[in-house]
Amino acid sequence: MRSPIPTPFASAWVAWFQAHPRQVGESYGEHWWAAARIGGRLIRAGLACWLHAWVPAWCTRTASCEVQGLAREMAARGGGAGLDSAGRGEGG
């Protein structure tokens, strides 16, 4: 059976899809878990901010501690590649 996607397109798509995980020295699966875990922590920090907006006595440091911890962790694992001196990524 012939593939519905032309081979040159499929090859280019696979290369594009795998480029960033390879750039940071991870497999797709390793990168997925790291990104999903970081995303979950950011959602937690966002929910803490939302709760804090409604009840200022709640979650007074949760979001700031989470974000600071994530910044340290990402710096230690080489995150931030491609950022300029102001911390902006591609397309800024």
Residue, then its C-alpha position, 0 to 999 in steps of 0.5 A: m500500500r502506498s503512503p498518502i503522504p509524499t516521502p520528501f514531505a514526510s522526511a522533512w516533517v519528521a526532521w522538523f518534529q525531532a529537531h528540538p528534542r535532539q537540540v537539547g540532547e533528549s529523545y522525543g519521550e524524554h522531552w515529552w515527559a520533561a515538558a509535560r511535567i513543567g507544564g503541569r507545574l506552571i498550571r499549578a502556579g497559575l491556579a495558585c495565582w487565580l486562587h490568590a486573586w480571589v482570596p489574598a490570604w491563600c497561596t501567598r508564595t506558591a506561584s513565585c516559589e514554583v516559578q523560581g524553582l522552575a527557573r533554577e531547574m531549567a537553567a541547570r538542565g540547559g533550558g533557555a537555549g536560544l534566548d537573547s540577553a533580555g530572556r526573549g526566545e525566537g520571535g521575541 
